[in-house]
């Protein structure tokens, strides 16, 4: 959830001054935009001492994260728990947790007089991320990384985490927002709009599947990442193995199925979310198998019978949810997601809804993959 922003010399000077507060008295040499997301502003800070490790500096988007101190509290809780867990039961490979760096005043954030909220994290050395998966081995590593994240937090009591994004991934709430936007909207009818209207109407029941399972006690609250997309997994440059899960702003309590569904949704659509050829979008079951193989290689330690039973539903529910959010934003005038043209969110919703259709058409194959991997 970071944003690659350019800045002029005055901005750079101000940001370097803030970076200096996190540099442990070492002199800041340079600062450059870093990352490719669209929520926070992220920079890579390099220091003058050759032996000193670069670090990440971020300006938190407080319009999205209205209580950034609670975001930091969750990150501390998560990081401390995972470090203790690894110390007690070491993994058989390299695994890194981004460290929250403190200011010269001993705080883990810096707030400016104008209210900007800044924080700093350690940079994971000798690592890289990818926007698109390049091999089936890499696909499995993405699954392994998410499974390891869930495995290492499976005994973290959810009550220790603050709810920093109320309603996040609560699909019935998004459906209510859709209905409200639909009632207020003066949208233009078109074959594409009619397709989305019918799709949402026909699959209204989808919105309640995971929440009803949660209410019935079938799916427990656990620690979730909240945004397990491919480029939030870091890979070791030498071994090519996953070494870290980053972008921890959305870590909170929820269902691991939100993460599983979102990881499969984003990882198994080779055409990507922004393709204009939405009719040709397909859910790739080979990629699905690879992600689940990697995920279950480490997540078997805590999954229950019900957890397995709801994996298929998780994929289509979360895919439907994102399509619904894009369509809702289109109806509302694109006030949440950044768009490049008026129909952008409509196209995005078409991509996700078509992906749901592809998932549903391959229900037997997906469930067979889940059964075979178990």
Secondary structure, DSSP 8 states (H G I E B T S, - for coil): -EE-----HHHHHHHHHHHHTTSTT--EEEEEE----SSEEEEEEEESSTTS--EEEEEE-TTT-TTHHHHHHHHHHHHHHHHHHHHHS--SS------EE--TTS-S-EE-TT--EEEEEE--TTEE--SS--SHHHHHHHHHHHHHHHHHHTTS-GGGS--SSTTTT-HHHHHHHHHHHHHH------HHHHHHHHHHHHTGGGGGHHHHHHHTTSS--EEE-S---GGGEEEETTT--EEEE---TT-EEE-HHHHHHHHHHHHT-TT-TT-S-GGG----HHHHHHHHHHHHHHHTTT--HHHHHTHHHHHHHHHHHHHHHHHHHHHHTS-SS--SSTTHHHHHHHHHHHHHHHHHHTHHHHHHHHHHH-
